Amino acid sequence: MAAASNPWLATVIPVFNEELHIKNCLSSLMSQTLSSNEHMIFVVDGGSTDSTLSHVKDMIEESKKSNGPRIVLLNNENRFVPHARNMALKQLPEEITHVLEYNGHISSKPDHLMRLKSEWERLAKQDSSIAALGCKVLGSTHKNTIVESLIDETLQNPLGGGPGQFATFTKAGKTNTPAFALHLRSALETIGGWDESFITSQDSDLSMRLLKNGYTLYRTPVITVEMKRRSSLKSWYLMSHRYGFWRTKVLLKHPSRIVLREFFPLLGALITIGLFVMNIQWGLLPVVAYASVLAISGVYASRKGIQHLLGVPLCLFILHTGFTIGLIDGSIRKGRAPRDR
C-alpha cells in the first residue's frame, strides 16, 4: 500500500438519482490528502433519470483539470447495488489491491483515505487475515429539514441504533458488520463478490461469507463518514420496512447472524395481543410501558430542540413498526426495488 504511480485503491460508488448529493460526494473524494496517483473512483449508475449523469461527467472533467483521481463512469443495466459492485470488481485494473465501499449520499473528511490506509497497515501487521476495515457513520452536519435532524437523533438513541451501518460504537476492534468498508480485493474475489439476490443488506451477507472463509473484519470510530438522512417520515418508514424485510432474508441464509434485540418490538406486540385477549387491563400494561420509554427518549432528545420532544418518539415508533412489518413481510415474499430515496 505504499505510494506508487499506479493506484492501489478503488472507491466504488453505486448511484441512482443522486443529483442532490453526488457532486458533494465526489468533491470529498477528489480533495483527499492521499495522492491522486494512489486512488481511482468508479461511479456505477443504475439508470438515473435525473441530472446525476450530467453532474458526474462534470466532475470527471474537473478532476482531470485539477490532476485529481481518475473517475470512471459505468452503466449498470441491473440498477441495484450488488450488481454495481460486482461490475466494478470485474473491471478493476490489475494493480488495484483494495476496494472501498461508498454511496452517492455520503462524504468524508480530506484525510479519510489516508487514515484508512494507515489504520489498515497497522492492523495488517497484527492480523494477516484482515479483509475489511469499516468506519463510523454520522449524520450530515448540513441538515436541511427538521425530519433529518429527528432521524439523526433517533439513530443515536439506544432504541434506534443497531449493530450494523448505524451503530453508535465507541471502541475500535473486530466486528461482524463494518460500514462503508475498505476491503481486500483478493478476499472479495475469493468469495465471489456480492450476492446479487440481495437488493439490500448485501454487505451483511458479504461480511458473513468473509467470516466463514476465515477472514477478520474490523471497524474504528475515529474514521467517519457523513450520510444524508431521509428527509420525510414516509421515506423513513419505507427504509425501516426495507431493512426489516432484507434482515429476514439475511437470517434465512445466515441464522447465526440473529440479534435478539431486533425482535423485541415483534415479541412485544405478540405479548400485548396475548394479554389483551386474556384481560384488557393487562394488555394496557406493555402499551403504557412502551409509551413511557418513548416519552423518556423524547424528553432526553429535546435538548436538541423542542420539536424532538414528540418527533423522536414518533420516529422510534415508525422505525419499530416498519422494521417489524418488514421482518414478517420478508418471510412471505420476494424482494423488489427500494422506494425510500
Buried (B, 14 or more C-beta within 10 A) or exposed (E): BEEEEEBBBBBBBBBBBBBBBBBBBBBBBBBBEBBBBBBBBBBBBBBBEEBBBEBBEBBBEBBEEEEBBBBBBBEBEEBBBBBBBBBBBEBBEEEBBBBBBBBBBBBBBBBBBBBBBEBBEEBBEEEEEBBBBBBBBBBBEEBEEEBBBBBBBBBBBEBBBBBBBBBBBEEBEEBBBBBBBBBBBEBBEBBEBBBBEBBBBBBBBBBBBBBEEEBBBBBBBEBBBBBBBBBEBEBBBBBBBBBBBBBBBBBEBBEEBEBEEBBEBBEBBEBBEEBBEEEEEBBBEBEEEBEEBBEEBBEBBBEBEEBBBBBBBBBBBBBBBBBBBBBEBBEEEEBEEBEBB
